[in-house]
């Protein structure tokens, strides 16, 4: 009798030990409960799902809410959060020109360089007016230098200058064709502005020598050209300043980024505090 009882105790102990070992083996290291789970780019998301991690690996993903009862060393309640696998797109063409020296610049810096090139292209034509400095300094001399009078709207306001600026803008940026094309357009917008609203205060119409230095046969003029201080220019200036402020408020980019990213950030943050985005 005692022998049978002894064997019974051994058998019960073996069964209990086995069950205990099995239960311990099923304890997860980590369970993430209640999250919206994206298991793969092609699979539908799982709402209120459960991620079960064992031995440092994802063992199971369950949609059954009862999975939250899985015994675990650590449980994370992730209601309202998203769990996604580490998707990775390895497809890229490193032979594209945009990757040349791209390791040295962040995406923001590359975009900033392009914007700077396009913006400066619309200002560069007026460099031929810097001769006014020499003209003012020598106006009382026996041989005054009439560099502004002779060369303003001549040296820089022409097709040759447009092409030169567009090529340089493209070479200095990564998206070369796009930047060069927009620089070409910006340069011509400057010429158009001078054509319709660049008459001097003294009444002189500055013609645009578009084919200089190869030909003087085609000069741009317009009989209706208004003066620099005329009301249309004032209205256009005010409207463009409003647009500039709107772009800075909405996209976080102002003309100040050309000289200082910190100053640009101050302007943007000030505008957004003053005019908060409606919820």
ZADO-1210 file (C-alpha; in nm, 4 decimals, padded with zeros to 6 digits):
<atoms>
<atom x="00.0000" y="00.0000" z="00.0000" code="UNK" pos="1"/>
<atom x="00.2740" y="00.2423" z="00.0953" code="UNK" pos="2"/>
<atom x="00.4530" y="00.1534" z="-00.2235" code="UNK" pos="3"/>
<atom x="00.1497" y="00.2433" z="-00.4360" code="UNK" pos="4"/>
<atom x="00.1087" y="00.5729" z="-00.2524" code="UNK" pos="5"/>
<atom x="00.4757" y="00.6517" z="-00.3140" code="UNK" pos="6"/>
<atom x="00.4432" y="00.5899" z="-00.6860" code="UNK" pos="7"/>
<atom x="00.1294" y="00.8043" z="-00.6971" code="UNK" pos="8"/>
<atom x="00.3130" y="01.0921" z="-00.5311" code="UNK" pos="9"/>
<atom x="00.5975" y="01.0638" z="-00.7823" code="UNK" pos="10"/>
<atom x="00.3574" y="01.0644" z="-01.0782" code="UNK" pos="11"/>
<atom x="00.1632" y="01.3670" z="-00.9462" code="UNK" pos="12"/>
<atom x="00.4854" y="01.5561" z="-00.8794" code="UNK" pos="13"/>
<atom x="00.6071" y="01.4817" z="-01.2326" code="UNK" pos="14"/>
<atom x="00.2825" y="01.6051" z="-01.3887" code="UNK" pos="15"/>
<atom x="00.2716" y="01.9208" z="-01.1770" code="UNK" pos="16"/>
<atom x="00.6353" y="01.9962" z="-01.2517" code="UNK" pos="17"/>
<atom x="00.5808" y="01.9493" z="-01.6226" code="UNK" pos="18"/>
<atom x="00.2806" y="02.1776" z="-01.6258" code="UNK" pos="19"/>
<atom x="00.4696" y="02.4378" z="-01.4261" code="UNK" pos="20"/>
<atom x="00.7651" y="02.4236" z="-01.6630" code="UNK" pos="21"/>
<atom x="00.5351" y="02.4545" z="-01.9644" code="UNK" pos="22"/>
<atom x="00.3583" y="02.7534" z="-01.8104" code="UNK" pos="23"/>
<atom x="00.6876" y="02.9270" z="-01.7371" code="UNK" pos="24"/>
<atom x="00.8057" y="02.8638" z="-02.0903" code="UNK" pos="25"/>
<atom x="00.4939" y="03.0353" z="-02.2258" code="UNK" pos="26"/>
<atom x="00.5454" y="03.3545" z="-02.0261" code="UNK" pos="27"/>
<atom x="00.6222" y="03.6351" z="-02.2733" code="UNK" pos="28"/>
<atom x="00.8993" y="03.8854" z="-02.2179" code="UNK" pos="29"/>
<atom x="00.6840" y="04.1707" z="-02.3461" code="UNK" pos="30"/>
<atom x="00.3208" y="04.2189" z="-02.4472" code="UNK" pos="31"/>
<atom x="00.1984" y="04.5368" z="-02.6193" code="UNK" pos="32"/>
<atom x="-00.1773" y="04.5702" z="-02.5798" code="UNK" pos="33"/>
<atom x="-00.4437" y="04.7839" z="-02.7479" code="UNK" pos="34"/>
<atom x="-00.2406" y="04.9427" z="-03.0283" code="UNK" pos="35"/>
<atom x="-00.3306" y="04.9851" z="-03.3941" code="UNK" pos="36"/>
<atom x="-00.0881" y="04.7426" z="-03.5592" code="UNK" pos="37"/>
<atom x="00.0489" y="04.7643" z="-03.9150" code="UNK" pos="38"/>
<atom x="00.2078" y="04.4207" z="-03.9677" code="UNK" pos="39"/>
<atom x="00.3213" y="04.4869" z="-04.3268" code="UNK" pos="40"/>
<atom x="00.2790" y="04.7439" z="-04.6079" code="UNK" pos="41"/>
<atom x="00.0250" y="04.5194" z="-04.7840" code="UNK" pos="42"/>
<atom x="-00.1739" y="04.3899" z="-04.4848" code="UNK" pos="43"/>
<atom x="-00.4748" y="04.5616" z="-04.3324" code="UNK" pos="44"/>
<atom x="-00.4123" y="04.7273" z="-03.9957" code="UNK" pos="45"/>
<atom x="-00.5242" y="04.5510" z="-03.6795" code="UNK" pos="46"/>
<atom x="-00.7187" y="04.7673" z="-03.4356" code="UNK" pos="47"/>
<atom x="-00.6830" y="04.6978" z="-03.0639" code="UNK" pos="48"/>
<atom x="-00.4313" y="04.4262" z="-03.1396" code="UNK" pos="49"/>
<atom x="-00.1680" y="04.2605" z="-02.9240" code="UNK" pos="50"/>
<atom x="00.2012" y="04.2058" z="-02.9967" code="UNK" pos="51"/>
<atom x="00.3659" y="03.9196" z="-02.8056" code="UNK" pos="52"/>
<atom x="00.7445" y="03.9159" z="-02.7751" code="UNK" pos="53"/>
<atom x="00.9383" y="03.6103" z="-02.6580" code="UNK" pos="54"/>
<atom x="01.3162" y="03.5747" z="-02.6411" code="UNK" pos="55"/>
<atom x="01.3648" y="03.9176" z="-02.7985" code="UNK" pos="56"/>
<atom x="01.1561" y="03.8363" z="-03.1078" code="UNK" pos="57"/>
<atom x="00.7974" y="03.9028" z="-03.2108" code="UNK" pos="58"/>
<atom x="00.6344" y="03.5652" z="-03.1563" code="UNK" pos="59"/>
<atom x="00.2735" y="03.6486" z="-03.2341" code="UNK" pos="60"/>
<atom x="00.0402" y="03.9268" z="-03.3435" code="UNK" pos="61"/>
<atom x="-00.3180" y="03.8734" z="-03.2341" code="UNK" pos="62"/>
<atom x="-00.6389" y="04.0576" z="-03.3129" code="UNK" pos="63"/>
<atom x="-00.8229" y="03.8825" z="-03.0303" code="UNK" pos="64"/>
<atom x="-00.8660" y="04.1186" z="-02.7309" code="UNK" pos="65"/>
<atom x="-00.8313" y="03.8199" z="-02.4977" code="UNK" pos="66"/>
<atom x="-00.4656" y="03.8034" z="-02.5997" code="UNK" pos="67"/>
<atom x="-00.4110" y="04.0779" z="-02.3463" code="UNK" pos="68"/>
<atom x="-00.4413" y="03.8056" z="-02.0800" code="UNK" pos="69"/>
<atom x="-00.1179" y="03.6399" z="-02.1947" code="UNK" pos="70"/>
<atom x="00.1196" y="03.6208" z="-01.8953" code="UNK" pos="71"/>
<atom x="00.4170" y="03.8484" z="-01.9462" code="UNK" pos="72"/>
<atom x="00.7096" y="03.9961" z="-01.7613" code="UNK" pos="73"/>
<atom x="00.6150" y="04.3403" z="-01.8924" code="UNK" pos="74"/>
<atom x="00.2915" y="04.4754" z="-02.0373" code="UNK" pos="75"/>
<atom x="00.2625" y="04.8042" z="-02.2267" code="UNK" pos="76"/>
<atom x="-00.0838" y="04.9568" z="-02.2583" code="UNK" pos="77"/>
<atom x="-00.0725" y="05.1219" z="-02.6035" code="UNK" pos="78"/>
<atom x="-00.4316" y="05.2375" z="-02.6490" code="UNK" pos="79"/>
<atom x="-00.4463" y="05.5130" z="-02.9108" code="UNK" pos="80"/>
<atom x="-00.0904" y="05.4417" z="-03.0281" code="UNK" pos="81"/>
<atom x="00.0462" y="05.2796" z="-03.3434" code="UNK" pos="82"/>
<atom x="00.2830" y="04.9853" z="-03.3750" code="UNK" pos="83"/>
<atom x="00.4475" y="04.9261" z="-03.7095" code="UNK" pos="84"/>
<atom x="00.7263" y="04.7071" z="-03.8357" code="UNK" pos="85"/>
<atom x="01.0467" y="04.8631" z="-03.9622" code="UNK" pos="86"/>
<atom x="00.9596" y="04.9048" z="-04.3290" code="UNK" pos="87"/>
<atom x="01.2588" y="04.9725" z="-04.5500" code="UNK" pos="88"/>
<atom x="01.2728" y="05.0717" z="-04.9156" code="UNK" pos="89"/>
<atom x="01.6118" y="04.9760" z="-05.0547" code="UNK" pos="90"/>
<atom x="01.5424" y="05.1049" z="-05.4078" code="UNK" pos="91"/>
<atom x="01.7527" y="05.4068" z="-05.5022" code="UNK" pos="92"/>
<atom x="01.9639" y="05.5249" z="-05.7968" code="UNK" pos="93"/>
<atom x="02.2964" y="05.6470" z="-05.6659" code="UNK" pos="94"/>
<atom x="02.4027" y="05.7455" z="-06.0162" code="UNK" pos="95"/>
<atom x="02.1602" y="06.0392" z="-06.0166" code="UNK" pos="96"/>
<atom x="02.3260" y="06.3798" z="-06.0152" code="UNK" pos="97"/>
<atom x="02.1344" y="06.4898" z="-05.7059" code="UNK" pos="98"/>
<atom x="02.3458" y="06.2555" z="-05.4933" code="UNK" pos="99"/>
<atom x="02.6713" y="06.4274" z="-05.5908" code="UNK" pos="100"/>
<atom x="02.8251" y="06.5503" z="-05.2650" code="UNK" pos="101"/>
<atom x="02.4844" y="06.5065" z="-05.1000" code="UNK" pos="102"/>
<atom x="02.6491" y="06.3501" z="-04.7959" code="UNK" pos="103"/>
<atom x="02.7628" y="06.6950" z="-04.6903" code="UNK" pos="104"/>
<atom x="02.4142" y="06.8508" z="-04.6805" code="UNK" pos="105"/>
<atom x="02.0860" y="06.7838" z="-04.5102" code="UNK" pos="106"/>
<atom x="01.7616" y="06.7878" z="-04.7099" code="UNK" pos="107"/>
<atom x="01.6704" y="07.1255" z="-04.5593" code="UNK" pos="108"/>
<atom x="02.0066" y="07.2713" z="-04.6586" code="UNK" pos="109"/>
<atom x="01.9724" y="07.1450" z="-05.0150" code="UNK" pos="110"/>
<atom x="01.6260" y="07.2991" z="-05.0496" code="UNK" pos="111"/>
<atom x="01.7518" y="07.6197" z="-04.8947" code="UNK" pos="112"/>
<atom x="02.0334" y="07.6379" z="-05.1503" code="UNK" pos="113"/>
<atom x="01.7886" y="07.5969" z="-05.4350" code="UNK" pos="114"/>
<atom x="01.5583" y="07.8675" z="-05.2993" code="UNK" pos="115"/>
<atom x="01.8557" y="08.0986" z="-05.2543" code="UNK" pos="116"/>
<atom x="01.9718" y="08.0433" z="-05.6121" code="UNK" pos="117"/>
<atom x="01.6255" y="08.1128" z="-05.7543" code="UNK" pos="118"/>
<atom x="01.5712" y="08.4200" z="-05.5356" code="UNK" pos="119"/>
<atom x="01.9104" y="08.5713" z="-05.6140" code="UNK" pos="120"/>
<atom x="01.8537" y="08.5111" z="-05.9854" code="UNK" pos="121"/>
<atom x="01.5632" y="08.7563" z="-05.9719" code="UNK" pos="122"/>
<atom x="01.7816" y="09.0217" z="-05.8062" code="UNK" pos="123"/>
<atom x="02.1076" y="08.9794" z="-05.9984" code="UNK" pos="124"/>
<atom x="02.0023" y="09.1946" z="-06.2996" code="UNK" pos="125"/>
<atom x="02.0253" y="09.5112" z="-06.0893" code="UNK" pos="126"/>
<atom x="02.3956" y="09.4558" z="-06.0236" code="UNK" pos="127"/>
<atom x="02.4539" y="09.6643" z="-06.3342" code="UNK" pos="128"/>
<atom x="02.3134" y="09.9575" z="-06.1371" code="UNK" pos="129"/>
<atom x="02.5943" y="09.9493" z="-05.8802" code="UNK" pos="130"/>
<atom x="02.7812" y="10.1889" z="-06.1056" code="UNK" pos="131"/>
<atom x="02.5856" y="10.4615" z="-05.9251" code="UNK" pos="132"/>
<atom x="02.8491" y="10.4476" z="-05.6502" code="UNK" pos="133"/>
<atom x="03.1289" y="10.5500" z="-05.8861" code="UNK" pos="134"/>
<atom x="02.8980" y="10.7991" z="-06.0550" code="UNK" pos="135"/>
<atom x="02.8158" y="10.9760" z="-05.7288" code="UNK" pos="136"/>
<atom x="03.1758" y="10.9796" z="-05.6107" code="UNK" pos="137"/>
<atom x="03.3081" y="11.1283" z="-05.9360" code="UNK" pos="138"/>
<atom x="03.0253" y="11.3615" z="-06.0361" code="UNK" pos="139"/>
<atom x="03.2206" y="11.6713" z="-05.9322" code="UNK" pos="140"/>
<atom x="03.5422" y="11.5636" z="-06.1037" code="UNK" pos="141"/>
<atom x="03.6628" y="11.6682" z="-06.4462" code="UNK" pos="142"/>
<atom x="03.5917" y="11.3222" z="-06.5845" code="UNK" pos="143"/>
<atom x="03.2898" y="11.1785" z="-06.4033" code="UNK" pos="144"/>
<atom x="03.2244" y="10.8061" z="-06.4402" code="UNK" pos="145"/>
<atom x="02.8761" y="10.7619" z="-06.5830" code="UNK" pos="146"/>
<atom x="02.8657" y="10.3902" z="-06.5205" code="UNK" pos="147"/>
<atom x="02.5047" y="10.3794" z="-06.4028" code="UNK" pos="148"/>
<atom x="02.3764" y="10.6107" z="-06.6731" code="UNK" pos="149"/>
<atom x="02.5579" y="10.4173" z="-06.9460" code="UNK" pos="150"/>
<atom x="02.5246" y="10.0582" z="-06.8278" code="UNK" pos="151"/>
<atom x="02.2152" y="10.0240" z="-06.6081" code="UNK" pos="152"/>
<atom x="01.9578" y="09.8006" z="-06.7842" code="UNK" pos="153"/>
<atom x="02.2310" y="09.7150" z="-07.0341" code="UNK" pos="154"/>
<atom x="02.4979" y="09.4871" z="-06.8859" code="UNK" pos="155"/>
<atom x="02.2728" y="09.2730" z="-06.6703" code="UNK" pos="156"/>
<atom x="01.9272" y="09.3042" z="-06.8239" code="UNK" pos="157"/>
<atom x="01.9666" y="09.0786" z="-07.1255" code="UNK" pos="158"/>
<atom x="01.9394" y="08.7234" z="-07.2553" code="UNK" pos="159"/>
<atom x="02.3102" y="08.6564" z="-07.2091" code="UNK" pos="160"/>
<atom x="02.2871" y="08.7444" z="-06.8388" code="UNK" pos="161"/>
<atom x="01.9777" y="08.5271" z="-06.8053" code="UNK" pos="162"/>
<atom x="02.1495" y="08.2209" z="-06.9477" code="UNK" pos="163"/>
<atom x="02.4628" y="08.2762" z="-06.7400" code="UNK" pos="164"/>
<atom x="02.2666" y="08.3035" z="-06.4144" code="UNK" pos="165"/>
<atom x="02.0526" y="07.9989" z="-06.4994" code="UNK" pos="166"/>
<atom x="02.3580" y="07.7837" z="-06.5732" code="UNK" pos="167"/>
<atom x="02.5369" y="07.8904" z="-06.2535" code="UNK" pos="168"/>
<atom x="02.2221" y="07.8283" z="-06.0465" code="UNK" pos="169"/>
<atom x="02.1907" y="07.4793" z="-06.1895" code="UNK" pos="170"/>
<atom x="02.5563" y="07.3929" z="-06.1300" code="UNK" pos="171"/>
<atom x="02.5402" y="07.5005" z="-05.7651" code="UNK" pos="172"/>
<atom x="02.2380" y="07.2850" z="-05.6787" code="UNK" pos="173"/>
<atom x="02.1365" y="06.9204" z="-05.6970" code="UNK" pos="174"/>
<atom x="01.8083" y="06.9417" z="-05.8911" code="UNK" pos="175"/>
<atom x="01.9844" y="07.1242" z="-06.1698" code="UNK" pos="176"/>
<atom x="01.7238" y="07.1447" z="-06.4427" code="UNK" pos="177"/>
<atom x="01.4472" y="07.2498" z="-06.2079" code="UNK" pos="178"/>
<atom x="01.6584" y="07.5149" z="-06.0366" code="UNK" pos="179"/>
<atom x="01.8018" y="07.6485" z="-06.3629" code="UNK" pos="180"/>
<atom x="01.4539" y="07.6719" z="-06.5152" code="UNK" pos="181"/>
<atom x="01.3102" y="07.8597" z="-06.2184" code="UNK" pos="182"/>
<atom x="01.6150" y="08.0896" z="-06.2088" code="UNK" pos="183"/>
<atom x="01.5579" y="08.1638" z="-06.5781" code="UNK" pos="184"/>
<atom x="01.1934" y="08.2443" z="-06.5032" code="UNK" pos="185"/>
<atom x="01.2810" y="08.4617" z="-06.2012" code="UNK" pos="186"/>
<atom x="01.5312" y="08.6606" z="-06.4061" code="UNK" pos="187"/>
<atom x="01.2654" y="08.7304" z="-06.6700" code="UNK" pos="188"/>
<atom x="01.0103" y="08.8309" z="-06.4066" code="UNK" pos="189"/>
<atom x="01.2585" y="09.0997" z="-06.3045" code="UNK" pos="190"/>
<atom x="01.2854" y="09.2158" z="-06.6659" code="UNK" pos="191"/>
<atom x="00.9068" y="09.2202" z="-06.6971" code="UNK" pos="192"/>
<atom x="00.8739" y="09.4267" z="-06.3792" code="UNK" pos="193"/>
<atom x="01.1244" y="09.6796" z="-06.5118" code="UNK" pos="194"/>
<atom x="00.9439" y="09.6934" z="-06.8445" code="UNK" pos="195"/>
<atom x="00.6007" y="09.7764" z="-06.7025" code="UNK" pos="196"/>
<atom x="00.6915" y="09.9747" z="-06.3906" code="UNK" pos="197"/>
<atom x="01.0544" y="10.0892" z="-06.4024" code="UNK" pos="198"/>
<atom x="01.0331" y="10.4441" z="-06.5413" code="UNK" pos="199"/>
<atom x="01.2749" y="10.6767" z="-06.3647" code="UNK" pos="200"/>
<atom x="01.1473" y="10.9611" z="-06.1501" code="UNK" pos="201"/>
<atom x="01.2892" y="11.2039" z="-06.4022" code="UNK" pos="202"/>
<atom x="01.0677" y="11.0479" z="-06.6690" code="UNK" pos="203"/>
<atom x="01.3368" y="10.8487" z="-06.8484" code="UNK" pos="204"/>
<atom x="01.2286" y="10.5111" z="-06.9788" code="UNK" pos="205"/>
<atom x="01.5066" y="10.2588" z="-06.9218" code="UNK" pos="206"/>
<atom x="01.5005" y="10.0352" z="-07.2325" code="UNK" pos="207"/>
<atom x="01.6031" y="09.6721" z="-07.1914" code="UNK" pos="208"/>
<atom x="01.8792" y="09.5745" z="-07.4339" code="UNK" pos="209"/>
<atom x="01.7697" y="09.2123" z="-07.4503" code="UNK" pos="210"/>
<atom x="02.0235" y="09.0870" z="-07.7097" code="UNK" pos="211"/>
<atom x="02.3218" y="09.2833" z="-07.5750" code="UNK" pos="212"/>
<atom x="02.6173" y="09.2494" z="-07.6386" code="UNK" pos="213"/>
<atom x="02.5458" y="09.0741" z="-07.9696" code="UNK" pos="214"/>
<atom x="02.2915" y="09.3198" z="-08.1055" code="UNK" pos="215"/>
<atom x="02.1225" y="09.6501" z="-08.0219" code="UNK" pos="216"/>
<atom x="01.8408" y="09.5958" z="-08.2689" code="UNK" pos="217"/>
<atom x="01.5854" y="09.4652" z="-08.0175" code="UNK" pos="218"/>
<atom x="01.5228" y="09.6875" z="-07.7165" code="UNK" pos="219"/>
<atom x="01.2245" y="09.6382" z="-07.4896" code="UNK" pos="220"/>
<atom x="01.0146" y="09.9481" z="-07.4181" code="UNK" pos="221"/>
<atom x="00.6498" y="10.0119" z="-07.3328" code="UNK" pos="222"/>
<atom x="00.4743" y="10.3432" z="-07.3781" code="UNK" pos="223"/>
<atom x="00.2496" y="10.2799" z="-07.0751" code="UNK" pos="224"/>
<atom x="00.5398" y="10.2166" z="-06.8349" code="UNK" pos="225"/>
<atom x="00.4637" y="10.3691" z="-06.4935" code="UNK" pos="226"/>
<atom x="00.7081" y="10.5395" z="-06.2604" code="UNK" pos="227"/>
<atom x="00.8884" y="10.3603" z="-05.9801" code="UNK" pos="228"/>
<atom x="00.6850" y="10.5486" z="-05.7166" code="UNK" pos="229"/>
<atom x="00.3486" y="10.5084" z="-05.8945" code="UNK" pos="230"/>
<atom x="00.0539" y="10.3560" z="-05.7081" code="UNK" pos="231"/>
<atom x="00.0565" y="10.0236" z="-05.9014" code="UNK" pos="232"/>
<atom x="00.4053" y="09.9526" z="-05.7699" code="UNK" pos="233"/>
<atom x="00.2917" y="10.0369" z="-05.4171" code="UNK" pos="234"/>
<atom x="-00.0071" y="09.8018" z="-05.4440" code="UNK" pos="235"/>
<atom x="00.2051" y="09.5211" z="-05.5892" code="UNK" pos="236"/>
<atom x="00.4647" y="09.5657" z="-05.3154" code="UNK" pos="237"/>
<atom x="00.2032" y="09.5478" z="-05.0408" code="UNK" pos="238"/>
<atom x="00.0386" y="09.2410" z="-05.1974" code="UNK" pos="239"/>
<atom x="00.3686" y="09.0571" z="-05.2389" code="UNK" pos="240"/>
<atom x="00.4678" y="09.1349" z="-04.8804" code="UNK" pos="241"/>
<atom x="00.1404" y="08.9803" z="-04.7637" code="UNK" pos="242"/>
<atom x="00.2079" y="08.6719" z="-04.9758" code="UNK" pos="243"/>
<atom x="00.5606" y="08.6504" z="-04.8339" code="UNK" pos="244"/>
<atom x="00.4216" y="08.6605" z="-04.4807" code="UNK" pos="245"/>
<atom x="00.1629" y="08.3951" z="-04.5649" code="UNK" pos="246"/>
<atom x="00.4297" y="08.1635" z="-04.7069" code="UNK" pos="247"/>
<atom x="00.6457" y="08.2148" z="-04.3972" code="UNK" pos="248"/>
<atom x="00.3485" y="08.1400" z="-04.1695" code="UNK" pos="249"/>
<atom x="00.2342" y="07.8345" z="-04.3628" code="UNK" pos="250"/>
<atom x="00.5585" y="07.6770" z="-04.4869" code="UNK" pos="251"/>
<atom x="00.8131" y="07.8100" z="-04.2374" code="UNK" pos="252"/>
<atom x="01.0261" y="07.9842" z="-04.5008" code="UNK" pos="253"/>
<atom x="01.0961" y="08.3579" z="-04.5237" code="UNK" pos="254"/>
<atom x="01.3500" y="08.5621" z="-04.7240" code="UNK" pos="255"/>
<atom x="01.5585" y="08.5936" z="-04.4072" code="UNK" pos="256"/>
<atom x="01.6686" y="08.2311" z="-04.4406" code="UNK" pos="257"/>
<atom x="01.9070" y="08.3526" z="-04.7124" code="UNK" pos="258"/>
<atom x="02.1200" y="08.5189" z="-04.4448" code="UNK" pos="259"/>
<atom x="02.0255" y="08.3436" z="-04.1197" code="UNK" pos="260"/>
<atom x="01.8221" y="08.0345" z="-04.0373" code="UNK" pos="261"/>
<atom x="01.7903" y="08.1603" z="-03.6791" code="UNK" pos="262"/>
<atom x="01.6407" y="08.4914" z="-03.7961" code="UNK" pos="263"/>
<atom x="01.4055" y="08.3009" z="-04.0257" code="UNK" pos="264"/>
<atom x="01.2893" y="08.0880" z="-03.7324" code="UNK" pos="265"/>
<atom x="01.2238" y="08.3979" z="-03.5205" code="UNK" pos="266"/>
<atom x="01.0066" y="08.5507" z="-03.7944" code="UNK" pos="267"/>
<atom x="00.8143" y="08.2285" z="-03.8521" code="UNK" pos="268"/>
<atom x="00.7527" y="08.1601" z="-03.4828" code="UNK" pos="269"/>
<atom x="00.6428" y="08.5216" z="-03.4270" code="UNK" pos="270"/>
<atom x="00.3914" y="08.5045" z="-03.7124" code="UNK" pos="271"/>
<atom x="00.2530" y="08.1733" z="-03.5903" code="UNK" pos="272"/>
<atom x="00.2133" y="08.3016" z="-03.2358" code="UNK" pos="273"/>
<atom x="00.0453" y="08.6189" z="-03.3580" code="UNK" pos="274"/>
<atom x="-00.1790" y="08.4356" z="-03.6030" code="UNK" pos="275"/>
<atom x="-00.2293" y="08.0834" z="-03.4673" code="UNK" pos="276"/>
<atom x="-00.3472" y="07.8141" z="-03.7046" code="UNK" pos="277"/>
<atom x="-00.7219" y="07.7492" z="-03.6628" code="UNK" pos="278"/>
<atom x="-00.7959" y="07.4081" z="-03.5164" code="UNK" pos="279"/>
</atoms>
